[in-house]
Every structure is written in structure tokens, then in C-alpha cells.
Amino acid sequence: MTRINTNVPSLVAQNRLQASNSDLNSALTRLSTGLRINSGADDPAGLIASEALRSEITGLNKAVTNTRRAGQIITTADSAMGQINSLLNDVRGLVVEAANTGALSSEEISANQLQIDSSLEAINRIAQSTTFQGRKLLDGSLDYTSTIGSVGSVADSSIQSAQTGASGSLTVDVVVDSAATQANSTVASTGFTTSAAASTTVTSGGNSIAVTAASNGSDFNDVQIVFNDDVALGDVAASAAYDATQRTVTVTYNSAAATSTNSDLTAVTAAIGGLGDFGAVLTGTGTDALVEPATAATTGKTGGEVLNDSLVFQLTGFGGAETFNFSAGTSKDQIASAISLVSDSTGVASTVNTGVLTVTSTDYGSDSLVDIDVISEGSAGTFGSNLSAARSVGSNIIATVNGIEAEGVANTLSINTSTLDLSLTVDAGSSTNFSFDITGGGATFQLGSDVTSTQQASIGIASVSTGQLGGATGRLYELGSGQAKSLANDVSGAADVIDEVINKVTSVRGRLGAFQSTTLESNLVSLNETAANLQEAESSIRDADFAAESANLTRAQILVQSGTNVLALANQNPQNVLALLR
């Protein structure tokens, strides 16, 4: 059909040319931006997936930045605590040196004390001046806040990590199933011989008063009989009083009586016998008046329960071993005193209670030890056969924290879960259950792309000032001049405190190091790998394939050129009508 009003071939050519131009523009856009999806019309589903991945990638990149920042904070804190460790080691050396009192003068010890004071000041300064972008790290502002201070049975506590969740609070319930115990061994009374009661005789002219201790215990050994005639007693002829601290029986009588009769002697005898702990018997027919002896009489050391025969044994504790050699007749108290005298080196002490000799470790827990190895004992000896145990060990505390079994070491229990990491030291041998609340605090680091508690890590950094560093043995500030554990007052106590403080600071540094290496660095690797995988996935959806788009561009260019030529030809077709009109 020949017509001029409607040029169908031209319309077809225009449509095709328009489509080719659209393809050309699309190819040019993709090649110029490098993206396959430049608008939602390009690929609606692909755009949704790409934007979701981009959101995750953005969060991951920020998490990487957060993790690196957290690592920088931990490194700063650890560096400062390393300097504190160095100062503490110097203090320990000064304490050990000051214990050498046989070789050091008081001036040298005072010089050591001045160095310790300077070190304590430096530690306080580091605790206050260690900052990261203006935020203090070691002054306790990054520690957790809790009500643990109100629990009377807790001697020391350390909260390393706690997730308080949306409520901002975490209740900690501690149930002690079994208290920590000491190692101990006992020797019953049957392991000793009961000797004769301590006694003495007070001679007065031709008379004598025989005084005998009513008990065989050592409390009545070496008791002196002292007379006092300086007080007028009126109708009371005599009185007596026993001073257990001074180990004396003081007899007060009236020597200024108007008449001198035998009542002086009989009254003194009755007064001593009336004490209950002593018996007194008057014998002889000498002068009536009491004549005081020139030297105070003493009951001697014959009373108490003593070894039947010679004894040699080695005592081993957690701290070391010591060999003891006792002869027959040595009392329980003397044995207990000898054992306790070296308790600082063996870790074992001894007491006598209700007639039983008890040997006990100074520490608690499974590491505490009492080992009594009887090397030799005389044939009449019964010490070894009456030992309740030749070897004994203590036990650790057994407890649960929020229903989870805690690790117990001596009196210290600890737990480490994803939501709670803490260590608590209870009073020696305590079996008291308790609870407290963690109400906030700590340093929280966002380590994931989602703001949820599972993608956060929290760690507490307690104050390292001298007033806070320490534990059950004392606080570091006590080593300062004039304090309870200064070199002049208690060098042994100072050694105990500094050892505990060094262990605590070292433990904190180890915990920070573990947090940095296992939590932060591993998280950084994981985040980087995840981000790379997501970027690859997002790129495969959104980025343009340059090879394909170059081919599309070439094709579109050819089609546009061809379409333009075809459209020109189609527009010329209606002119053929003029040939019919000629």
C-alpha cells in the first residue's frame, strides 16, 4: 500500500533507533561509572541485594576501625602497667634488701624507704596520667561498679568482664557448696607421757609450805610464789591471787598483827590452796611468824605432757621442709613452738588445744600440705603411732556462680563465660553464700557490624593506685613511711604485700594481652575476611562487566548508525508518490 499520511517503515525505524539509542546510553553509562546498576530500573532485585550488602560492608568497616581503636587503648594501658611492673620489682628488691638487718644500718634502711616512697608516688602518678584521647585508663574509671563491697565474707574481688544487657544490671549469685580447708595432722594425748605436777616448797623457819600445781598443763610451769606484807588486811589474815600473764602467785598477808601466832602460816597455806589451781600443805613446828624466803620460790618445769622418748622427724609443707630433733621429756608446747617458729619457710604451724597437738598448714587449698615423716623414734616413743595422718592435703573451695560451677583455688573462685568473667576471694574457710549486683561500668567495645550485646566485648580495668592495689595481705600504700608495713614496722608483711601486688598487676596485664590477641586481633582478621567476601559479592551484583559492556557499546553504536540510515531511507519512501502525479 502506497500512502503518505502514515509512514509505517519510518515509525518502525524510529522505534528501533530509539531502542538502540537507549542501549547505547546504557552501555556508555555503565562504562563511564563502572557499575552495572546505576538506578533501580537497571535491576530492582539486584539493587536491593546490593544496598543490603553495602550496609553490611559499611558496618564491618566501622567495626574494623573500632577494633583497631580498642587495640590501641589496650596497648596504651599495657605499656603504662609495664612501667608499674618495673617499679614494683624495684620495690621488692628494696624490701628484700631491707630484711638484711644484720648487715644494713638504720640509715641504709631509711634510704631504701625513701626509694619505696618515691616509687609509690610514681605509681600513683602513672595511674592518674595514663590517658587515651583525654580518657583516663588506669584510675578506676573503666572498672565495673558493683555492690560487692557490702559482702562481708569477700576479702578481694576482680571483675574482668560483664555483660549487663539492656537492663544495665547483672545479679551474681554465689553458692558455696564446700569451703576450702587446710591440711592438718594431730597427735593425741596418748602420744605423750603425763609427768608429775609442777611443785615447790616455801620454807619458813622450821616450817614449810609444799605448793603443788593442781594441773599438769604447761600453764602452771615456772610459777613464782611472791609475798607481799605491805598491806594491812584487818581481820583477813592472808589472800592469794594468780596472774597467768606474769605467771606469779602473789600472797598478801598482815605481818603487823598485834599478836603473832601460827595463823600467819596457816592463813597463807589456806590462801594458796584456795586458788583451786594449786594445792598447799603446811608441815613443821618452827616459829609461829611467817618468814619470807629471800628468793621467790618457783614451781619449776616438771608439769605437762611430754615425749616418751627421743624423736626425729621431717616436716614438709607447701613452702619447704624442716627437720626437728627432740629429746625425751620435751613438752607439747615446746614442739608446737618449734614448728611455728619456722612456719614462714615451711608453710606449717602448730598449736596445742584441749591437750591435742595439731599441725596445720598456714594456707588453704589443694596445694597446702602437711607431711610428717618420722625418721627415728626411741623404743618407748608413741608420737608416730598416734599421728592422725602422716600426710594431709587441703581442699579448694567448691562453688557455683549463677548456676555455673566455678573454678576453685584455695579460697578463690573464678568463672569465665561469654557474659561474666570474675574472680572472688572469700575469707579463709568461709562457706557463706552471697549475692551482689554489677550495675555498670567497664569499657565496652563495639566489635561487630550490628549493635547487639553479642557483637560487643566488655572489659574492666581496675585502678592501679597504691590505695587499690593489693588484696587479702594488705594494700600497697601500707609500704609507705609510717604505715603498718613500712620497712621499719613490718618488713615481712611488706614482702607479702608486694608479692601479691606484683602477681595481681601481672595477671591484669596478661588478661589485657589475652583480650588483645584472642579477642581483638582474631576479630580483626575475621572482619577483614568477611568484608572482603561481602565486597566481592556486592561487586558481582553491581559492578559492570567491561568486556560485555564494550561489546554492547559496539553493537549499540552499529545499530544506531544503521537505524539512522534506515530511518532516512524510510523518510524518503513517501516521495515516490510524486511519480504517480506526474
C-alpha positions in Angstrom: 0.0 0.0 0.0 1.3 3.4 -1.0 0.5 6.2 1.4 1.9 9.5 2.7 -0.1 10.2 5.9 1.3 7.3 7.8 4.9 6.2 7.2 4.9 2.9 8.9 8.5 2.0 7.9 9.6 5.3 9.4 7.8 4.6 12.6 9.4 1.2 12.9 12.8 2.7 12.1 12.2 5.3 14.8 11.3 2.8 17.4 14.3 0.6 16.7 16.6 3.6 16.6 15.2 4.8 20.0 15.9 1.3 21.5 19.3 1.3 20.0 20.0 4.8 21.5 18.8 3.5 24.9 21.1 0.6 24.7 23.9 2.9 23.6 23.3 5.3 26.5 23.1 2.4 29.0 26.4 1.0 27.7 28.0 4.4 27.9 26.7 5.0 31.4 27.9 1.6 32.7 31.3 2.1 31.1 31.7 5.6 32.5 30.6 4.7 36.1 31.9 1.1 36.2 28.5 0.0 37.6 26.0 -2.4 36.1 23.3 -1.0 38.3 23.1 2.8 38.2 19.4 3.1 39.1 16.6 0.9 40.4 15.3 0.4 36.9 18.5 -1.3 35.9 17.9 -4.3 38.2 15.4 -3.8 41.1 16.2 -7.1 42.9 19.9 -6.6 42.3 19.7 -3.1 43.7 18.0 -4.3 46.9 20.7 -7.0 47.4 23.5 -4.7 46.6 22.3 -2.0 49.0 21.9 -4.6 51.8 25.5 -5.8 51.2 26.7 -2.2 51.1 25.1 -1.6 54.5 26.8 -4.6 56.0 30.2 -3.6 54.5 29.9 -0.2 56.0 29.2 -1.6 59.4 32.1 -4.1 59.0 34.5 -1.3 58.0 33.5 0.7 61.1 33.9 -2.4 63.2 37.4 -2.8 61.9 38.1 0.8 62.9 36.6 0.2 66.3 38.7 -3.0 66.8 41.9 -1.2 65.9 41.0 1.7 68.3 40.3 -0.8 71.1 43.7 -2.4 70.4 45.4 1.0 70.7 43.7 1.6 74.0 44.7 -1.8 75.4 48.3 -1.3 74.2 48.4 2.1 75.9 47.2 0.7 79.2 49.6 -2.3 79.0 52.5 -0.1 78.3 51.8 2.0 81.4 51.3 -1.1 83.5 54.6 -2.4 82.3 56.3 0.6 83.9 54.4 -0.1 87.1 55.6 -3.7 87.0 59.2 -2.4 86.7 58.6 -0.1 89.7 57.1 -2.9 91.8 60.1 -5.1 91.0 62.4 -2.4 92.3 60.3 -2.1 95.4 60.5 -5.8 96.0 64.3 -5.7 95.7 64.4 -2.9 98.3 62.2 -4.9 100.7 64.4 -8.0 100.4 67.5 -5.9 100.9 66.0 -4.1 104.0 65.3 -7.5 105.6 69.1 -7.9 105.9 69.1 -6.0 109.2 72.3 -7.7 110.4 74.3 -6.0 107.7 72.4 -2.8 106.9 72.4 0.2 109.2 69.3 2.0 110.1 70.3 4.9 107.8 70.6 2.5 104.8 67.1 1.1 105.6 65.8 4.6 105.8 67.3 5.3 102.4 65.5 2.2 101.0 62.3 3.5 102.5 62.7 6.8 100.7 63.1 5.0 97.4 60.0 3.0 98.1 58.1 6.2 98.8 59.3 7.7 95.5 58.2 4.5 93.6 54.7 4.6 95.3 54.4 8.3 94.2 55.4 7.3 90.7 52.8 4.5 90.6 50.0 6.9 91.7 51.1 9.4 89.0 51.0 6.8 86.3 47.5 5.7 87.5 46.3 9.3 87.1 48.1 10.4 84.0 47.7 7.4 81.6 45.1 8.7 79.1 43.8 8.0 75.6 42.3 11.0 73.8 41.7 12.6 77.2 40.1 9.5 78.8 41.9 8.1 81.8 42.6 4.3 81.6 44.1 3.3 85.0 42.4 5.4 87.6 39.4 3.0 88.0 37.0 4.9 85.7 37.0 1.8 83.4 36.3 -0.6 86.3 32.9 -2.1 86.9 30.6 -0.7 89.6 29.0 -3.3 91.9 27.7 -3.9 95.4 30.4 -6.5 96.1 31.9 -4.1 98.8 28.9 -4.8 101.0 29.5 -8.5 101.2 31.4 -9.1 104.4 32.7 -12.6 103.6 34.6 -11.4 100.4 38.2 -10.5 101.0 39.1 -9.5 97.5 37.4 -9.3 94.1 38.2 -8.6 90.5 35.6 -8.3 87.7 37.2 -8.7 84.3 34.2 -8.7 82.1 30.4 -8.5 82.5 27.5 -8.1 80.0 24.8 -6.2 81.8 22.4 -6.3 78.7 19.6 -3.9 78.1 18.7 -3.8 81.8 22.1 -2.3 82.6 22.4 -4.6 85.7 23.6 -8.2 86.4 22.9 -10.1 89.6 25.6 -12.5 90.6 24.6 -15.4 93.0 27.4 -17.4 94.6 26.5 -20.6 96.3 29.4 -22.2 98.3 28.9 -26.0 98.3 32.1 -26.7 100.2 34.6 -24.4 101.9 38.3 -24.6 101.4 40.2 -26.5 104.0 43.8 -26.6 105.4 46.0 -29.6 105.6 46.3 -30.9 109.2 47.5 -33.7 111.3 47.1 -34.3 115.1 48.8 -36.1 117.8 46.5 -37.3 120.6 47.4 -37.1 124.3 48.3 -40.8 124.2 51.3 -39.9 122.2 52.8 -38.2 125.3 53.5 -39.1 128.9 51.9 -37.2 131.8 54.7 -36.1 134.1 54.4 -35.2 137.7 52.7 -31.9 138.6 55.0 -28.9 139.0 55.7 -28.2 142.7 57.9 -26.2 145.0 58.4 -25.8 148.8 58.3 -22.5 150.7 60.5 -22.8 153.8 59.8 -20.6 156.9 61.9 -21.3 159.9 61.2 -24.8 161.0 58.0 -24.8 158.9 57.5 -25.4 155.2 54.6 -25.0 152.7 54.5 -27.5 149.9 52.9 -26.0 146.8 51.8 -28.3 144.0 50.1 -27.4 140.7 46.7 -29.0 140.5 47.1 -29.4 136.7 49.8 -30.9 134.7 49.5 -28.4 132.0 52.3 -26.0 131.0 50.2 -23.0 132.1 51.4 -23.8 135.7 55.1 -24.3 134.9 57.6 -21.8 136.3 55.0 -20.1 138.6 56.7 -18.0 141.3 55.3 -17.6 144.8 55.7 -13.9 145.8 54.9 -12.5 149.2 53.5 -9.0 150.0 53.3 -7.7 153.5 52.8 -4.1 152.7 49.0 -4.0 153.1 47.1 -4.1 156.3 44.3 -6.7 155.9 42.4 -6.0 159.1 40.5 -9.2 160.1 41.7 -11.1 157.0 44.9 -12.8 157.8 46.0 -13.6 154.1 44.9 -13.7 150.5 46.4 -15.0 147.2 45.9 -14.3 143.5 47.3 -16.0 140.4 48.4 -13.9 137.4 48.6 -16.2 134.3 50.3 -13.5 132.2 53.1 -12.8 134.8 53.0 -16.5 135.9 53.0 -15.5 139.6 51.0 -16.3 142.7 51.1 -13.2 144.9 50.3 -13.8 148.6 49.3 -10.8 150.6 49.3 -11.2 154.4 49.2 -8.9 157.6 52.6 -9.0 159.2 51.7 -6.1 161.5 49.1 -8.1 163.6 49.0 -7.2 167.3 49.9 -10.8 168.2 52.0 -13.2 166.2 50.5 -16.7 166.0 50.7 -19.6 163.8 47.7 -18.1 161.9 50.1 -16.4 159.5 51.4 -19.7 158.2 48.1 -21.4 158.2 46.4 -18.5 156.5 49.0 -18.3 153.7 48.7 -22.0 153.2 44.9 -21.8 153.0 45.1 -18.8 150.6 47.3 -20.6 148.2 45.2 -23.8 148.4 42.1 -21.8 147.9 43.1 -20.7 144.4 42.0 -24.1 143.0 44.9 -24.4 140.5 47.3 -25.1 143.4 47.4 -27.3 146.4 49.3 -26.2 149.6 50.2 -28.3 152.7 51.8 -26.9 155.9 54.3 -29.0 157.7 56.8 -28.4 160.6 56.7 -27.0 164.1 59.0 -24.0 163.8 58.4 -20.3 164.7 54.9 -19.1 164.6 55.5 -16.0 162.4 56.0 -16.3 158.7 59.5 -15.7 157.5 59.6 -14.7 153.8 62.2 -16.6 151.7 65.0 -14.5 150.3 64.3 -15.8 146.8 60.9 -16.3 145.3 60.1 -20.0 145.1 59.1 -21.4 141.7 57.1 -24.5 140.7 59.7 -25.4 138.0 59.1 -27.1 134.6 58.1 -30.6 135.6 54.5 -30.3 134.7 52.6 -31.1 131.4 52.6 -33.9 128.8 56.0 -34.7 127.3 57.5 -37.1 124.8 58.1 -40.6 126.0 61.4 -40.9 124.1 63.7 -39.1 121.7 62.1 -38.1 118.3 63.4 -37.0 114.9 61.0 -36.1 112.1 60.9 -34.1 108.9 58.0 -31.7 108.5 57.2 -30.8 104.9 54.8 -28.1 103.8 54.0 -26.1 100.7 56.8 -23.7 101.5 59.6 -26.2 102.2 60.8 -28.8 104.7 62.5 -28.7 108.1 63.9 -31.5 110.3 63.2 -31.5 114.1 65.1 -33.3 116.8 63.5 -33.5 120.2 64.7 -35.4 123.3 62.6 -37.4 125.7 60.7 -35.1 128.1 60.0 -32.3 125.5 56.6 -30.9 126.1 53.8 -30.5 123.5 54.1 -26.7 123.8 57.8 -26.8 123.1 57.2 -28.9 120.0 54.4 -26.6 118.8 56.5 -23.5 119.4 59.5 -25.0 117.4 57.2 -25.9 114.5 55.5 -22.5 114.4 58.9 -20.7 114.7 59.8 -21.7 111.1 56.2 -21.5 109.6 57.2 -18.7 107.3 59.6 -21.1 105.5 57.6 -24.4 105.7 54.0 -23.1 105.5 53.1 -25.1 108.5 52.2 -24.0 112.1 51.3 -25.9 115.2 49.1 -25.3 118.3 48.0 -27.2 121.4 44.3 -27.2 122.1 42.5 -29.3 124.7 45.5 -31.5 125.1 45.9 -32.3 121.4 48.9 -31.2 119.4 47.7 -30.0 116.0 49.9 -29.4 113.0 48.2 -27.2 110.3 49.2 -25.7 107.0 49.1 -21.9 107.0 47.5 -21.9 103.6 44.3 -23.3 102.3 43.5 -25.4 99.2 44.9 -28.5 97.4 48.4 -27.0 97.3 48.5 -26.9 101.1 50.4 -29.8 102.6 51.4 -31.3 106.0 53.8 -34.2 105.7 55.3 -35.6 108.9 58.0 -38.2 108.2 59.2 -39.8 111.4 62.8 -40.5 110.8 63.6 -42.1 114.1 61.9 -42.5 117.5 63.0 -44.2 120.7 61.6 -47.6 121.5 59.4 -46.1 124.2 58.1 -43.4 121.9 54.4 -43.2 120.9 54.4 -40.0 118.8 54.5 -41.6 115.4 51.9 -44.2 116.2 49.4 -41.5 117.4 49.6 -39.4 114.3 46.2 -39.0 112.8 47.8 -38.7 109.3 51.4 -38.8 108.2 50.4 -36.8 105.1 47.5 -34.5 104.6 46.4 -32.0 101.9 43.8 -29.3 102.0 40.9 -28.8 99.6 39.8 -26.0 97.3 36.6 -24.1 97.6 33.7 -25.6 95.6 31.0 -23.1 94.5 28.7 -22.2 91.7 28.2 -18.7 90.2 24.7 -18.2 88.7 24.3 -21.9 88.5 27.7 -22.5 86.7 30.4 -24.4 88.5 33.3 -22.1 89.3 37.0 -23.0 89.3 38.3 -23.0 92.9 41.9 -22.5 94.0 42.2 -22.3 97.8 39.7 -19.6 98.9 39.5 -18.1 95.4 36.8 -18.9 92.9 36.6 -17.7 89.3 34.4 -18.1 86.3 34.8 -17.1 82.7 31.8 -17.2 80.3 30.7 -15.0 77.4 28.7 -12.9 79.8 30.7 -12.9 83.0 34.4 -13.2 83.9 35.3 -12.6 87.5 37.5 -13.8 90.4 36.5 -13.6 94.1 38.5 -14.4 97.2 36.4 -15.2 100.3 37.5 -15.1 103.9 39.7 -18.1 104.9 37.5 -21.2 105.2 34.2 -19.3 104.6 31.2 -21.3 103.5 28.7 -18.3 103.4 26.5 -17.9 100.3 26.1 -14.4 99.0 25.0 -12.3 96.1 25.7 -8.9 94.6 24.8 -6.7 91.6 27.0 -5.4 88.8 25.4 -2.1 87.9 27.5 -0.9 85.1 31.0 0.4 84.3 33.7 -1.2 82.3 34.9 -0.4 78.8 32.6 -1.7 76.1 33.9 -2.1 72.6 31.7 -2.5 69.5 33.4 -5.2 67.6 30.7 -6.2 65.1 28.6 -4.6 62.4 25.3 -4.9 64.5 24.8 -3.0 67.7 23.9 -6.0 69.9 25.4 -7.4 73.1 26.6 -10.5 71.3 28.8 -8.3 69.0 30.3 -6.3 71.8 33.1 -7.0 74.2 33.4 -5.5 77.7 36.5 -5.5 79.9 37.1 -3.9 83.3 40.4 -2.2 84.2 40.6 -1.5 87.9 42.5 1.3 89.5 46.3 0.7 89.9 46.8 3.4 92.5 48.6 2.3 95.7 45.3 2.6 97.6 43.7 -0.1 95.4 46.5 -2.4 94.5 46.6 -5.3 97.0 44.4 -8.0 98.4 44.0 -10.1 101.5 47.5 -9.4 102.7 47.2 -5.6 102.6 47.4 -2.7 100.2 50.4 -1.2 98.5 50.2 2.2 100.2 50.9 0.4 103.6 54.6 0.1 102.5 54.9 3.9 102.7 56.8 5.7 105.5 55.0 5.5 108.8 52.5 2.9 107.6 51.8 -0.5 109.1 54.1 -2.4 106.6 56.9 0.1 106.2 60.4 -1.2 106.3 60.7 -0.1 109.9 57.4 -1.6 111.1 56.9 -4.9 109.3 59.3 -5.8 106.5 57.9 -9.4 106.4 54.4 -8.0 105.8 55.8 -5.7 103.2 57.2 -8.7 101.3 53.8 -10.4 101.4 52.0 -7.4 100.1 54.5 -6.6 97.3 54.4 -10.3 96.1 50.6 -10.2 95.9 50.6 -6.8 94.1 53.1 -8.0 91.6 51.0 -11.1 90.9 47.9 -9.0 90.5 49.4 -6.5 88.1 51.0 -9.2 86.1 47.6 -11.0 86.0 45.9 -7.9 84.7 48.5 -7.4 82.1 48.1 -11.0 81.0 44.3 -10.6 80.8 44.7 -7.4 78.7 47.1 -9.2 76.5 44.8 -12.2 76.1 41.9 -9.8 75.2 44.0 -8.1 72.6 45.4 -11.2 71.0 42.5 -13.6 71.2 39.5 -11.2 71.0 40.7 -8.1 69.1 43.2 -9.5 66.7 41.2 -12.5 65.8 38.1 -10.3 65.4 40.1 -8.0 63.1 41.1 -10.9 60.9 37.6 -12.2 60.8 36.1 -8.8 60.0 38.6 -8.1 57.2 37.9 -11.5 55.6 34.1 -11.1 55.9 34.3 -7.6 54.5 36.3 -8.9 51.5 33.8 -11.6 50.8 30.9 -9.2 51.0 32.6 -6.7 48.8 33.2 -9.5 46.2 29.5 -10.5 46.4 28.4 -6.9 46.1 30.7 -6.3 43.2 29.4 -9.3 41.3 25.9 -7.8 41.6 26.5 -4.2 41.0 29.8 -3.7 39.1 29.8 -3.6 35.3 31.5 -6.3 33.2 33.7 -4.1 30.9 34.2 -6.8 28.3 30.4 -7.3 28.0 29.6 -3.6 28.1 32.2 -2.8 25.5 30.6 -5.4 23.2 27.2 -3.9 23.9 28.5 -0.4 23.2 29.9 -1.5 19.8 26.7 -3.3 19.0 24.6 -0.3 20.0 26.8 2.1 18.0 26.4 0.0 14.9 22.6 -0.3 15.4 22.3 3.4 15.9 24.2 4.2 12.7 22.2 1.5 10.9 18.9 2.7 12.3 19.7 6.3 11.4 20.4 5.3 7.7 17.3 3.1 7.6 15.2 6.0 9.0 16.5 8.3 6.3 15.5 5.8 3.7 12.1 5.3 5.3 11.5 9.0 5.3 12.3 9.2 1.5 9.7 6.5 0.6 6.6 8.9 0.6 8.3 11.0 -2.1 7.7 8.1 -4.6 4.0 9.2 -4.6 5.0 12.3 -6.7 5.9 10.0 -9.5 2.3 9.0 -9.7 1.1 12.6 -10.0 3.3 13.5 -13.0 
